[in-house]
């Protein structure tokens, strides 16, 4: 995903801004916790540069015209110079998967134990949030599977709330047959696709 922002904008999740040795602004692109690629567009009045590799750095000094100067920052130096910011970063998101019996919203016995692990992980985070995403296999009509996946997600959301997790911090969505864990043809009964994924962040 590309995001465009002014060099005077605040720190956001993709980039770390710090003061240069001379007056100006420096932007360092940090790696994503999940390893996925990211990018940020850095613009000044005189030019635009895109940072797309972890620890790429764009520097623009006050009073100097031209596009930001791009180079590569030393990862250990960035972490050492900005230790307080890195200490404030939340831990990486944790992911859990629950599975369902065919055609309904009954969790498999093994998934009940995983549910408890996910709840413990969420409660251990100060201000933690949970995103629950329901999925189905390819058996049945697409619109019915959309409804079923949402029902599965809502069921798991309710289980979290019933066990004491704040309702306002649990989101539930359904994806139906989209995003199959195991790609199959239509009308294939695949237990690994009948699932709810839980992201604790």
Rosetta constraint file for C-alpha pairs under 8 A:
AtomPair CA 1 CA 38 HARMONIC 5.86 0.50
AtomPair CA 1 CA 39 HARMONIC 6.22 0.50
AtomPair CA 1 CA 40 HARMONIC 7.89 0.50
AtomPair CA 2 CA 38 HARMONIC 7.16 0.50
AtomPair CA 2 CA 39 HARMONIC 5.24 0.50
AtomPair CA 2 CA 40 HARMONIC 5.26 0.50
AtomPair CA 2 CA 41 HARMONIC 6.57 0.50
AtomPair CA 3 CA 39 HARMONIC 7.20 0.50
AtomPair CA 3 CA 40 HARMONIC 5.15 0.50
AtomPair CA 3 CA 41 HARMONIC 5.86 0.50
AtomPair CA 4 CA 40 HARMONIC 6.44 0.50
AtomPair CA 4 CA 41 HARMONIC 4.83 0.50
AtomPair CA 4 CA 42 HARMONIC 6.46 0.50
AtomPair CA 4 CA 43 HARMONIC 7.47 0.50
AtomPair CA 5 CA 9 HARMONIC 6.50 0.50
AtomPair CA 5 CA 41 HARMONIC 6.81 0.50
AtomPair CA 5 CA 42 HARMONIC 6.32 0.50
AtomPair CA 5 CA 43 HARMONIC 6.92 0.50
AtomPair CA 6 CA 42 HARMONIC 6.78 0.50
AtomPair CA 6 CA 43 HARMONIC 6.00 0.50
AtomPair CA 6 CA 44 HARMONIC 6.95 0.50
AtomPair CA 7 CA 25 HARMONIC 6.60 0.50
AtomPair CA 7 CA 27 HARMONIC 7.98 0.50
AtomPair CA 7 CA 42 HARMONIC 6.56 0.50
AtomPair CA 7 CA 43 HARMONIC 6.54 0.50
AtomPair CA 7 CA 44 HARMONIC 6.71 0.50
AtomPair CA 8 CA 25 HARMONIC 7.61 0.50
AtomPair CA 10 CA 17 HARMONIC 7.75 0.50
AtomPair CA 11 CA 15 HARMONIC 6.48 0.50
AtomPair CA 11 CA 16 HARMONIC 5.93 0.50
AtomPair CA 11 CA 17 HARMONIC 5.93 0.50
AtomPair CA 12 CA 16 HARMONIC 7.18 0.50
AtomPair CA 14 CA 29 HARMONIC 6.02 0.50
AtomPair CA 14 CA 30 HARMONIC 6.01 0.50
AtomPair CA 14 CA 31 HARMONIC 7.74 0.50
AtomPair CA 14 CA 32 HARMONIC 7.52 0.50
AtomPair CA 14 CA 38 HARMONIC 7.41 0.50
AtomPair CA 14 CA 39 HARMONIC 7.51 0.50
AtomPair CA 14 CA 40 HARMONIC 7.15 0.50
AtomPair CA 15 CA 27 HARMONIC 6.23 0.50
AtomPair CA 15 CA 28 HARMONIC 5.47 0.50
AtomPair CA 15 CA 29 HARMONIC 4.56 0.50
AtomPair CA 15 CA 30 HARMONIC 5.71 0.50
AtomPair CA 15 CA 40 HARMONIC 7.59 0.50
AtomPair CA 16 CA 27 HARMONIC 5.70 0.50
AtomPair CA 16 CA 28 HARMONIC 5.11 0.50
AtomPair CA 16 CA 29 HARMONIC 6.43 0.50
AtomPair CA 16 CA 30 HARMONIC 6.88 0.50
AtomPair CA 17 CA 25 HARMONIC 6.99 0.50
AtomPair CA 17 CA 26 HARMONIC 5.53 0.50
AtomPair CA 17 CA 27 HARMONIC 4.66 0.50
AtomPair CA 17 CA 28 HARMONIC 6.40 0.50
AtomPair CA 18 CA 25 HARMONIC 6.55 0.50
AtomPair CA 18 CA 26 HARMONIC 5.54 0.50
AtomPair CA 18 CA 27 HARMONIC 6.85 0.50
AtomPair CA 19 CA 23 HARMONIC 7.16 0.50
AtomPair CA 19 CA 24 HARMONIC 6.54 0.50
AtomPair CA 19 CA 25 HARMONIC 5.61 0.50
AtomPair CA 19 CA 26 HARMONIC 6.21 0.50
AtomPair CA 20 CA 24 HARMONIC 5.81 0.50
AtomPair CA 20 CA 25 HARMONIC 5.95 0.50
AtomPair CA 20 CA 26 HARMONIC 6.04 0.50
AtomPair CA 20 CA 59 HARMONIC 7.66 0.50
AtomPair CA 20 CA 61 HARMONIC 7.69 0.50
AtomPair CA 22 CA 61 HARMONIC 6.68 0.50
AtomPair CA 22 CA 62 HARMONIC 7.92 0.50
AtomPair CA 23 CA 61 HARMONIC 5.90 0.50
AtomPair CA 23 CA 62 HARMONIC 5.59 0.50
AtomPair CA 24 CA 59 HARMONIC 7.52 0.50
AtomPair CA 24 CA 60 HARMONIC 5.67 0.50
AtomPair CA 24 CA 61 HARMONIC 4.13 0.50
AtomPair CA 24 CA 62 HARMONIC 4.74 0.50
AtomPair CA 25 CA 59 HARMONIC 5.93 0.50
AtomPair CA 25 CA 60 HARMONIC 5.49 0.50
AtomPair CA 25 CA 61 HARMONIC 6.41 0.50
AtomPair CA 25 CA 62 HARMONIC 7.90 0.50
AtomPair CA 26 CA 57 HARMONIC 6.89 0.50
AtomPair CA 26 CA 58 HARMONIC 5.66 0.50
AtomPair CA 26 CA 59 HARMONIC 4.43 0.50
AtomPair CA 26 CA 60 HARMONIC 6.48 0.50
AtomPair CA 27 CA 42 HARMONIC 7.92 0.50
AtomPair CA 27 CA 57 HARMONIC 5.53 0.50
AtomPair CA 27 CA 58 HARMONIC 5.18 0.50
AtomPair CA 27 CA 59 HARMONIC 6.51 0.50
AtomPair CA 28 CA 55 HARMONIC 5.59 0.50
AtomPair CA 28 CA 56 HARMONIC 5.77 0.50
AtomPair CA 28 CA 57 HARMONIC 4.42 0.50
AtomPair CA 28 CA 58 HARMONIC 6.61 0.50
AtomPair CA 28 CA 73 HARMONIC 7.40 0.50
AtomPair CA 29 CA 39 HARMONIC 7.41 0.50
AtomPair CA 29 CA 40 HARMONIC 7.33 0.50
AtomPair CA 29 CA 51 HARMONIC 6.56 0.50
AtomPair CA 29 CA 52 HARMONIC 7.45 0.50
AtomPair CA 29 CA 53 HARMONIC 7.12 0.50
AtomPair CA 29 CA 54 HARMONIC 5.53 0.50
AtomPair CA 29 CA 55 HARMONIC 5.05 0.50
AtomPair CA 29 CA 56 HARMONIC 5.64 0.50
AtomPair CA 29 CA 57 HARMONIC 6.53 0.50
AtomPair CA 30 CA 54 HARMONIC 5.27 0.50
AtomPair CA 30 CA 55 HARMONIC 5.54 0.50
AtomPair CA 31 CA 35 HARMONIC 6.70 0.50
AtomPair CA 31 CA 37 HARMONIC 7.73 0.50
AtomPair CA 31 CA 38 HARMONIC 7.62 0.50
AtomPair CA 31 CA 53 HARMONIC 7.83 0.50
AtomPair CA 31 CA 54 HARMONIC 4.85 0.50
AtomPair CA 31 CA 55 HARMONIC 7.17 0.50
AtomPair CA 32 CA 36 HARMONIC 5.97 0.50
AtomPair CA 32 CA 37 HARMONIC 7.10 0.50
AtomPair CA 32 CA 38 HARMONIC 7.15 0.50
AtomPair CA 33 CA 92 HARMONIC 5.90 0.50
AtomPair CA 33 CA 93 HARMONIC 7.97 0.50
AtomPair CA 34 CA 92 HARMONIC 7.73 0.50
AtomPair CA 37 CA 52 HARMONIC 7.47 0.50
AtomPair CA 37 CA 53 HARMONIC 7.75 0.50
AtomPair CA 38 CA 52 HARMONIC 6.06 0.50
AtomPair CA 38 CA 53 HARMONIC 7.62 0.50
AtomPair CA 39 CA 50 HARMONIC 6.86 0.50
AtomPair CA 39 CA 51 HARMONIC 5.48 0.50
AtomPair CA 39 CA 52 HARMONIC 4.28 0.50
AtomPair CA 39 CA 53 HARMONIC 7.30 0.50
AtomPair CA 40 CA 50 HARMONIC 5.80 0.50
AtomPair CA 40 CA 51 HARMONIC 5.38 0.50
AtomPair CA 40 CA 52 HARMONIC 6.68 0.50
AtomPair CA 41 CA 48 HARMONIC 6.93 0.50
AtomPair CA 41 CA 49 HARMONIC 5.88 0.50
AtomPair CA 41 CA 50 HARMONIC 4.44 0.50
AtomPair CA 41 CA 51 HARMONIC 6.34 0.50
AtomPair CA 42 CA 48 HARMONIC 5.76 0.50
AtomPair CA 42 CA 49 HARMONIC 5.34 0.50
AtomPair CA 42 CA 50 HARMONIC 6.10 0.50
AtomPair CA 42 CA 51 HARMONIC 7.54 0.50
AtomPair CA 42 CA 58 HARMONIC 7.34 0.50
AtomPair CA 42 CA 68 HARMONIC 7.50 0.50
AtomPair CA 43 CA 47 HARMONIC 5.87 0.50
AtomPair CA 43 CA 48 HARMONIC 4.31 0.50
AtomPair CA 43 CA 49 HARMONIC 6.40 0.50
AtomPair CA 43 CA 67 HARMONIC 7.38 0.50
AtomPair CA 43 CA 68 HARMONIC 7.34 0.50
AtomPair CA 44 CA 48 HARMONIC 6.37 0.50
AtomPair CA 44 CA 60 HARMONIC 7.91 0.50
AtomPair CA 44 CA 66 HARMONIC 7.87 0.50
AtomPair CA 44 CA 67 HARMONIC 6.40 0.50
AtomPair CA 44 CA 68 HARMONIC 7.06 0.50
AtomPair CA 45 CA 66 HARMONIC 7.90 0.50
AtomPair CA 45 CA 67 HARMONIC 7.89 0.50
AtomPair CA 46 CA 65 HARMONIC 6.39 0.50
AtomPair CA 46 CA 66 HARMONIC 4.86 0.50
AtomPair CA 46 CA 67 HARMONIC 5.32 0.50
AtomPair CA 47 CA 66 HARMONIC 6.06 0.50
AtomPair CA 47 CA 67 HARMONIC 3.96 0.50
AtomPair CA 47 CA 68 HARMONIC 6.91 0.50
AtomPair CA 48 CA 67 HARMONIC 5.84 0.50
AtomPair CA 48 CA 68 HARMONIC 7.01 0.50
AtomPair CA 49 CA 58 HARMONIC 7.64 0.50
AtomPair CA 49 CA 67 HARMONIC 7.02 0.50
AtomPair CA 49 CA 68 HARMONIC 6.56 0.50
AtomPair CA 49 CA 70 HARMONIC 7.55 0.50
AtomPair CA 51 CA 56 HARMONIC 5.91 0.50
AtomPair CA 51 CA 57 HARMONIC 7.13 0.50
AtomPair CA 51 CA 58 HARMONIC 7.52 0.50
AtomPair CA 51 CA 70 HARMONIC 8.00 0.50
AtomPair CA 52 CA 56 HARMONIC 7.17 0.50
AtomPair CA 55 CA 72 HARMONIC 5.96 0.50
AtomPair CA 55 CA 73 HARMONIC 5.39 0.50
AtomPair CA 55 CA 74 HARMONIC 7.16 0.50
AtomPair CA 55 CA 75 HARMONIC 6.35 0.50
AtomPair CA 56 CA 70 HARMONIC 7.00 0.50
AtomPair CA 56 CA 71 HARMONIC 5.90 0.50
AtomPair CA 56 CA 72 HARMONIC 4.50 0.50
AtomPair CA 56 CA 73 HARMONIC 5.98 0.50
AtomPair CA 57 CA 69 HARMONIC 7.96 0.50
AtomPair CA 57 CA 70 HARMONIC 5.43 0.50
AtomPair CA 57 CA 71 HARMONIC 5.28 0.50
AtomPair CA 57 CA 72 HARMONIC 5.51 0.50
AtomPair CA 57 CA 73 HARMONIC 5.91 0.50
AtomPair CA 58 CA 68 HARMONIC 5.56 0.50
AtomPair CA 58 CA 69 HARMONIC 5.34 0.50
AtomPair CA 58 CA 70 HARMONIC 4.42 0.50
AtomPair CA 58 CA 71 HARMONIC 6.63 0.50
AtomPair CA 59 CA 68 HARMONIC 5.20 0.50
AtomPair CA 59 CA 69 HARMONIC 5.09 0.50
AtomPair CA 59 CA 70 HARMONIC 6.49 0.50
AtomPair CA 60 CA 64 HARMONIC 7.50 0.50
AtomPair CA 60 CA 67 HARMONIC 7.43 0.50
AtomPair CA 60 CA 68 HARMONIC 4.80 0.50
AtomPair CA 60 CA 69 HARMONIC 6.48 0.50
AtomPair CA 73 CA 77 HARMONIC 7.66 0.50
AtomPair CA 73 CA 78 HARMONIC 6.97 0.50
AtomPair CA 74 CA 78 HARMONIC 6.21 0.50
AtomPair CA 75 CA 79 HARMONIC 6.28 0.50
AtomPair CA 76 CA 80 HARMONIC 6.05 0.50
AtomPair CA 77 CA 81 HARMONIC 5.93 0.50
AtomPair CA 78 CA 82 HARMONIC 6.09 0.50
AtomPair CA 79 CA 83 HARMONIC 5.54 0.50
AtomPair CA 79 CA 86 HARMONIC 6.82 0.50
AtomPair CA 82 CA 86 HARMONIC 6.40 0.50
AtomPair CA 83 CA 87 HARMONIC 6.02 0.50
AtomPair CA 84 CA 88 HARMONIC 6.49 0.50
AtomPair CA 85 CA 89 HARMONIC 6.63 0.50
AtomPair CA 91 CA 201 HARMONIC 7.74 0.50
AtomPair CA 92 CA 201 HARMONIC 7.01 0.50
AtomPair CA 93 CA 199 HARMONIC 6.46 0.50
AtomPair CA 93 CA 200 HARMONIC 5.50 0.50
AtomPair CA 93 CA 201 HARMONIC 4.49 0.50
AtomPair CA 94 CA 121 HARMONIC 7.84 0.50
AtomPair CA 94 CA 199 HARMONIC 5.73 0.50
AtomPair CA 94 CA 200 HARMONIC 5.09 0.50
AtomPair CA 94 CA 201 HARMONIC 6.57 0.50
AtomPair CA 95 CA 118 HARMONIC 7.98 0.50
AtomPair CA 95 CA 197 HARMONIC 7.01 0.50
AtomPair CA 95 CA 198 HARMONIC 5.51 0.50
AtomPair CA 95 CA 199 HARMONIC 4.61 0.50
AtomPair CA 95 CA 200 HARMONIC 6.28 0.50
AtomPair CA 96 CA 114 HARMONIC 7.08 0.50
AtomPair CA 96 CA 118 HARMONIC 6.50 0.50
AtomPair CA 96 CA 197 HARMONIC 5.80 0.50
AtomPair CA 96 CA 198 HARMONIC 5.00 0.50
AtomPair CA 96 CA 199 HARMONIC 6.59 0.50
AtomPair CA 97 CA 111 HARMONIC 7.67 0.50
AtomPair CA 97 CA 114 HARMONIC 7.46 0.50
AtomPair CA 97 CA 195 HARMONIC 6.61 0.50
AtomPair CA 97 CA 196 HARMONIC 5.74 0.50
AtomPair CA 97 CA 197 HARMONIC 4.53 0.50
AtomPair CA 97 CA 198 HARMONIC 6.09 0.50
AtomPair CA 98 CA 107 HARMONIC 7.14 0.50
AtomPair CA 98 CA 108 HARMONIC 7.77 0.50
AtomPair CA 98 CA 111 HARMONIC 4.90 0.50
AtomPair CA 98 CA 112 HARMONIC 7.76 0.50
AtomPair CA 98 CA 114 HARMONIC 6.85 0.50
AtomPair CA 98 CA 115 HARMONIC 7.17 0.50
AtomPair CA 98 CA 195 HARMONIC 5.39 0.50
AtomPair CA 98 CA 196 HARMONIC 5.16 0.50
AtomPair CA 98 CA 197 HARMONIC 6.41 0.50
AtomPair CA 98 CA 198 HARMONIC 7.92 0.50
AtomPair CA 99 CA 107 HARMONIC 5.87 0.50
AtomPair CA 99 CA 108 HARMONIC 5.82 0.50
AtomPair CA 99 CA 111 HARMONIC 6.00 0.50
AtomPair CA 99 CA 191 HARMONIC 7.35 0.50
AtomPair CA 99 CA 192 HARMONIC 6.94 0.50
AtomPair CA 99 CA 194 HARMONIC 5.75 0.50
AtomPair CA 99 CA 195 HARMONIC 4.30 0.50
AtomPair CA 99 CA 196 HARMONIC 6.48 0.50
AtomPair CA 100 CA 104 HARMONIC 7.15 0.50
AtomPair CA 100 CA 105 HARMONIC 6.29 0.50
AtomPair CA 100 CA 106 HARMONIC 5.49 0.50
AtomPair CA 100 CA 107 HARMONIC 4.36 0.50
AtomPair CA 100 CA 108 HARMONIC 5.31 0.50
AtomPair CA 100 CA 191 HARMONIC 7.45 0.50
AtomPair CA 100 CA 194 HARMONIC 5.54 0.50
AtomPair CA 100 CA 195 HARMONIC 5.89 0.50
AtomPair CA 101 CA 105 HARMONIC 7.10 0.50
AtomPair CA 101 CA 106 HARMONIC 5.58 0.50
AtomPair CA 101 CA 107 HARMONIC 6.13 0.50
AtomPair CA 101 CA 108 HARMONIC 6.01 0.50
AtomPair CA 101 CA 191 HARMONIC 7.57 0.50
AtomPair CA 101 CA 194 HARMONIC 7.50 0.50
AtomPair CA 102 CA 189 HARMONIC 7.82 0.50
AtomPair CA 102 CA 191 HARMONIC 7.23 0.50
AtomPair CA 102 CA 194 HARMONIC 7.27 0.50
AtomPair CA 104 CA 148 HARMONIC 7.20 0.50
AtomPair CA 104 CA 152 HARMONIC 7.94 0.50
AtomPair CA 105 CA 148 HARMONIC 7.73 0.50
AtomPair CA 105 CA 151 HARMONIC 7.11 0.50
AtomPair CA 105 CA 152 HARMONIC 5.43 0.50
AtomPair CA 105 CA 155 HARMONIC 7.38 0.50
AtomPair CA 107 CA 111 HARMONIC 6.14 0.50
AtomPair CA 107 CA 112 HARMONIC 6.87 0.50
AtomPair CA 108 CA 112 HARMONIC 6.98 0.50
AtomPair CA 109 CA 113 HARMONIC 7.45 0.50
AtomPair CA 110 CA 114 HARMONIC 6.84 0.50
AtomPair CA 111 CA 115 HARMONIC 6.09 0.50
AtomPair CA 112 CA 116 HARMONIC 6.60 0.50
AtomPair CA 113 CA 117 HARMONIC 6.56 0.50
AtomPair CA 114 CA 118 HARMONIC 6.25 0.50
AtomPair CA 115 CA 119 HARMONIC 6.26 0.50
AtomPair CA 116 CA 120 HARMONIC 6.20 0.50
AtomPair CA 117 CA 121 HARMONIC 6.22 0.50
AtomPair CA 118 CA 122 HARMONIC 6.21 0.50
AtomPair CA 118 CA 198 HARMONIC 7.50 0.50
AtomPair CA 118 CA 200 HARMONIC 7.24 0.50
AtomPair CA 119 CA 123 HARMONIC 6.13 0.50
AtomPair CA 119 CA 160 HARMONIC 6.71 0.50
AtomPair CA 119 CA 165 HARMONIC 7.70 0.50
AtomPair CA 120 CA 124 HARMONIC 6.14 0.50
AtomPair CA 121 CA 125 HARMONIC 6.85 0.50
AtomPair CA 121 CA 200 HARMONIC 7.14 0.50
AtomPair CA 122 CA 128 HARMONIC 5.57 0.50
AtomPair CA 122 CA 129 HARMONIC 6.83 0.50
AtomPair CA 122 CA 130 HARMONIC 7.08 0.50
AtomPair CA 122 CA 200 HARMONIC 5.75 0.50
AtomPair CA 122 CA 201 HARMONIC 7.39 0.50
AtomPair CA 123 CA 128 HARMONIC 6.88 0.50
AtomPair CA 123 CA 165 HARMONIC 7.24 0.50
AtomPair CA 124 CA 128 HARMONIC 7.78 0.50
AtomPair CA 125 CA 201 HARMONIC 7.89 0.50
AtomPair CA 128 CA 169 HARMONIC 7.37 0.50
AtomPair CA 128 CA 200 HARMONIC 6.91 0.50
AtomPair CA 128 CA 201 HARMONIC 5.61 0.50
AtomPair CA 129 CA 169 HARMONIC 4.95 0.50
AtomPair CA 129 CA 170 HARMONIC 6.04 0.50
AtomPair CA 129 CA 200 HARMONIC 5.88 0.50
AtomPair CA 129 CA 201 HARMONIC 5.30 0.50
AtomPair CA 130 CA 169 HARMONIC 6.29 0.50
AtomPair CA 130 CA 170 HARMONIC 4.76 0.50
AtomPair CA 130 CA 171 HARMONIC 6.28 0.50
AtomPair CA 130 CA 198 HARMONIC 6.74 0.50
AtomPair CA 130 CA 199 HARMONIC 5.64 0.50
AtomPair CA 130 CA 200 HARMONIC 4.69 0.50
AtomPair CA 130 CA 201 HARMONIC 6.34 0.50
AtomPair CA 131 CA 170 HARMONIC 5.91 0.50
AtomPair CA 131 CA 171 HARMONIC 4.82 0.50
AtomPair CA 131 CA 172 HARMONIC 6.04 0.50
AtomPair CA 131 CA 173 HARMONIC 7.90 0.50
AtomPair CA 131 CA 198 HARMONIC 5.78 0.50
AtomPair CA 131 CA 199 HARMONIC 5.15 0.50
AtomPair CA 131 CA 200 HARMONIC 6.69 0.50
AtomPair CA 132 CA 153 HARMONIC 5.63 0.50
AtomPair CA 132 CA 154 HARMONIC 7.98 0.50
AtomPair CA 132 CA 156 HARMONIC 7.29 0.50
AtomPair CA 132 CA 157 HARMONIC 6.78 0.50
AtomPair CA 132 CA 170 HARMONIC 7.36 0.50
AtomPair CA 132 CA 171 HARMONIC 5.99 0.50
AtomPair CA 132 CA 172 HARMONIC 4.69 0.50
AtomPair CA 132 CA 173 HARMONIC 6.32 0.50
AtomPair CA 132 CA 196 HARMONIC 6.58 0.50
AtomPair CA 132 CA 197 HARMONIC 5.83 0.50
AtomPair CA 132 CA 198 HARMONIC 4.70 0.50
AtomPair CA 132 CA 199 HARMONIC 6.56 0.50
AtomPair CA 133 CA 149 HARMONIC 7.77 0.50
AtomPair CA 133 CA 150 HARMONIC 7.69 0.50
AtomPair CA 133 CA 153 HARMONIC 5.61 0.50
AtomPair CA 133 CA 172 HARMONIC 5.91 0.50
AtomPair CA 133 CA 173 HARMONIC 4.94 0.50
AtomPair CA 133 CA 174 HARMONIC 5.49 0.50
AtomPair CA 133 CA 175 HARMONIC 6.83 0.50
AtomPair CA 133 CA 196 HARMONIC 5.41 0.50
AtomPair CA 133 CA 197 HARMONIC 5.24 0.50
AtomPair CA 133 CA 198 HARMONIC 6.54 0.50
AtomPair CA 134 CA 148 HARMONIC 8.00 0.50
AtomPair CA 134 CA 149 HARMONIC 4.35 0.50
AtomPair CA 134 CA 150 HARMONIC 5.66 0.50
AtomPair CA 134 CA 151 HARMONIC 7.63 0.50
AtomPair CA 134 CA 152 HARMONIC 5.59 0.50
AtomPair CA 134 CA 153 HARMONIC 4.65 0.50
AtomPair CA 134 CA 172 HARMONIC 7.72 0.50
AtomPair CA 134 CA 173 HARMONIC 6.27 0.50
AtomPair CA 134 CA 174 HARMONIC 4.53 0.50
AtomPair CA 134 CA 175 HARMONIC 5.88 0.50
AtomPair CA 134 CA 176 HARMONIC 6.94 0.50
AtomPair CA 134 CA 195 HARMONIC 6.21 0.50
AtomPair CA 134 CA 196 HARMONIC 4.37 0.50
AtomPair CA 134 CA 197 HARMONIC 6.58 0.50
AtomPair CA 135 CA 145 HARMONIC 7.99 0.50
AtomPair CA 135 CA 148 HARMONIC 7.98 0.50
AtomPair CA 135 CA 149 HARMONIC 4.78 0.50
AtomPair CA 135 CA 150 HARMONIC 7.87 0.50
AtomPair CA 135 CA 152 HARMONIC 7.81 0.50
AtomPair CA 135 CA 174 HARMONIC 6.33 0.50
AtomPair CA 135 CA 175 HARMONIC 5.38 0.50
AtomPair CA 135 CA 176 HARMONIC 4.91 0.50
AtomPair CA 135 CA 177 HARMONIC 6.23 0.50
AtomPair CA 135 CA 178 HARMONIC 7.37 0.50
AtomPair CA 135 CA 179 HARMONIC 7.71 0.50
AtomPair CA 135 CA 180 HARMONIC 7.54 0.50
AtomPair CA 135 CA 193 HARMONIC 6.53 0.50
AtomPair CA 135 CA 194 HARMONIC 5.77 0.50
AtomPair CA 135 CA 195 HARMONIC 5.27 0.50
AtomPair CA 135 CA 196 HARMONIC 5.87 0.50
AtomPair CA 136 CA 145 HARMONIC 6.14 0.50
AtomPair CA 136 CA 146 HARMONIC 7.97 0.50
AtomPair CA 136 CA 148 HARMONIC 7.27 0.50
AtomPair CA 136 CA 149 HARMONIC 5.81 0.50
AtomPair CA 136 CA 175 HARMONIC 7.83 0.50
AtomPair CA 136 CA 176 HARMONIC 5.26 0.50
AtomPair CA 136 CA 177 HARMONIC 5.27 0.50
AtomPair CA 136 CA 180 HARMONIC 7.78 0.50
AtomPair CA 136 CA 193 HARMONIC 5.50 0.50
AtomPair CA 136 CA 194 HARMONIC 4.39 0.50
AtomPair CA 136 CA 195 HARMONIC 6.44 0.50
AtomPair CA 137 CA 145 HARMONIC 7.99 0.50
AtomPair CA 137 CA 176 HARMONIC 7.83 0.50
AtomPair CA 137 CA 177 HARMONIC 5.85 0.50
AtomPair CA 137 CA 180 HARMONIC 7.24 0.50
AtomPair CA 137 CA 187 HARMONIC 7.84 0.50
AtomPair CA 137 CA 188 HARMONIC 6.84 0.50
AtomPair CA 137 CA 189 HARMONIC 6.19 0.50
AtomPair CA 137 CA 190 HARMONIC 5.79 0.50
AtomPair CA 137 CA 191 HARMONIC 7.24 0.50
AtomPair CA 137 CA 192 HARMONIC 7.92 0.50
AtomPair CA 137 CA 193 HARMONIC 4.81 0.50
AtomPair CA 137 CA 194 HARMONIC 5.37 0.50
AtomPair CA 138 CA 142 HARMONIC 7.88 0.50
AtomPair CA 138 CA 145 HARMONIC 7.87 0.50
AtomPair CA 138 CA 177 HARMONIC 5.76 0.50
AtomPair CA 138 CA 184 HARMONIC 7.50 0.50
AtomPair CA 138 CA 185 HARMONIC 7.31 0.50
AtomPair CA 138 CA 186 HARMONIC 5.15 0.50
AtomPair CA 138 CA 187 HARMONIC 4.89 0.50
AtomPair CA 138 CA 188 HARMONIC 5.53 0.50
AtomPair CA 138 CA 189 HARMONIC 6.85 0.50
AtomPair CA 138 CA 190 HARMONIC 7.86 0.50
AtomPair CA 139 CA 186 HARMONIC 6.64 0.50
AtomPair CA 139 CA 187 HARMONIC 3.96 0.50
AtomPair CA 139 CA 188 HARMONIC 5.60 0.50
AtomPair CA 139 CA 189 HARMONIC 6.02 0.50
AtomPair CA 140 CA 144 HARMONIC 6.81 0.50
AtomPair CA 140 CA 145 HARMONIC 6.67 0.50
AtomPair CA 140 CA 187 HARMONIC 6.46 0.50
AtomPair CA 141 CA 145 HARMONIC 6.23 0.50
AtomPair CA 142 CA 146 HARMONIC 6.21 0.50
AtomPair CA 142 CA 176 HARMONIC 7.06 0.50
AtomPair CA 142 CA 177 HARMONIC 6.90 0.50
AtomPair CA 143 CA 147 HARMONIC 6.44 0.50
AtomPair CA 143 CA 176 HARMONIC 7.91 0.50
AtomPair CA 144 CA 148 HARMONIC 6.12 0.50
AtomPair CA 145 CA 149 HARMONIC 5.93 0.50
AtomPair CA 145 CA 176 HARMONIC 4.84 0.50
AtomPair CA 145 CA 177 HARMONIC 6.48 0.50
AtomPair CA 146 CA 150 HARMONIC 6.37 0.50
AtomPair CA 146 CA 174 HARMONIC 6.23 0.50
AtomPair CA 146 CA 175 HARMONIC 6.16 0.50
AtomPair CA 146 CA 176 HARMONIC 4.03 0.50
AtomPair CA 146 CA 177 HARMONIC 7.18 0.50
AtomPair CA 147 CA 151 HARMONIC 6.14 0.50
AtomPair CA 147 CA 174 HARMONIC 7.33 0.50
AtomPair CA 147 CA 176 HARMONIC 7.25 0.50
AtomPair CA 148 CA 152 HARMONIC 6.19 0.50
AtomPair CA 148 CA 174 HARMONIC 7.82 0.50
AtomPair CA 148 CA 176 HARMONIC 7.08 0.50
AtomPair CA 149 CA 153 HARMONIC 6.29 0.50
AtomPair CA 149 CA 173 HARMONIC 7.84 0.50
AtomPair CA 149 CA 174 HARMONIC 4.69 0.50
AtomPair CA 149 CA 175 HARMONIC 6.15 0.50
AtomPair CA 149 CA 176 HARMONIC 5.06 0.50
AtomPair CA 149 CA 196 HARMONIC 7.94 0.50
AtomPair CA 150 CA 154 HARMONIC 6.08 0.50
AtomPair CA 150 CA 172 HARMONIC 7.27 0.50
AtomPair CA 150 CA 173 HARMONIC 5.66 0.50
AtomPair CA 150 CA 174 HARMONIC 3.95 0.50
AtomPair CA 150 CA 175 HARMONIC 7.27 0.50
AtomPair CA 150 CA 176 HARMONIC 7.58 0.50
AtomPair CA 151 CA 155 HARMONIC 6.06 0.50
AtomPair CA 151 CA 174 HARMONIC 7.62 0.50
AtomPair CA 152 CA 156 HARMONIC 6.37 0.50
AtomPair CA 152 CA 174 HARMONIC 7.83 0.50
AtomPair CA 152 CA 196 HARMONIC 6.89 0.50
AtomPair CA 153 CA 157 HARMONIC 6.13 0.50
AtomPair CA 153 CA 172 HARMONIC 5.26 0.50
AtomPair CA 153 CA 173 HARMONIC 6.08 0.50
AtomPair CA 153 CA 174 HARMONIC 6.38 0.50
AtomPair CA 153 CA 196 HARMONIC 6.30 0.50
AtomPair CA 154 CA 158 HARMONIC 6.09 0.50
AtomPair CA 154 CA 172 HARMONIC 5.71 0.50
AtomPair CA 154 CA 173 HARMONIC 7.62 0.50
AtomPair CA 155 CA 159 HARMONIC 6.31 0.50
AtomPair CA 156 CA 160 HARMONIC 6.40 0.50
AtomPair CA 156 CA 196 HARMONIC 7.94 0.50
AtomPair CA 157 CA 161 HARMONIC 6.36 0.50
AtomPair CA 157 CA 167 HARMONIC 7.98 0.50
AtomPair CA 157 CA 170 HARMONIC 6.35 0.50
AtomPair CA 157 CA 171 HARMONIC 7.22 0.50
AtomPair CA 157 CA 172 HARMONIC 6.32 0.50
AtomPair CA 158 CA 162 HARMONIC 5.94 0.50
AtomPair CA 159 CA 163 HARMONIC 6.26 0.50
AtomPair CA 160 CA 164 HARMONIC 6.63 0.50
AtomPair CA 160 CA 165 HARMONIC 5.53 0.50
AtomPair CA 160 CA 167 HARMONIC 8.00 0.50
AtomPair CA 160 CA 170 HARMONIC 7.92 0.50
AtomPair CA 161 CA 165 HARMONIC 4.79 0.50
AtomPair CA 161 CA 166 HARMONIC 6.05 0.50
AtomPair CA 161 CA 167 HARMONIC 5.49 0.50
AtomPair CA 165 CA 169 HARMONIC 7.71 0.50
AtomPair CA 165 CA 170 HARMONIC 7.97 0.50
AtomPair CA 166 CA 170 HARMONIC 7.14 0.50
AtomPair CA 175 CA 179 HARMONIC 7.23 0.50
AtomPair CA 180 CA 184 HARMONIC 7.88 0.50
AtomPair CA 180 CA 193 HARMONIC 5.77 0.50
AtomPair CA 181 CA 192 HARMONIC 6.68 0.50
AtomPair CA 181 CA 193 HARMONIC 5.52 0.50
AtomPair CA 182 CA 190 HARMONIC 7.65 0.50
AtomPair CA 182 CA 192 HARMONIC 6.79 0.50
AtomPair CA 182 CA 193 HARMONIC 6.30 0.50
AtomPair CA 184 CA 188 HARMONIC 6.42 0.50
AtomPair CA 184 CA 190 HARMONIC 7.90 0.50
AtomPair CA 190 CA 194 HARMONIC 7.05 0.50
AtomPair CA 191 CA 195 HARMONIC 7.89 0.50
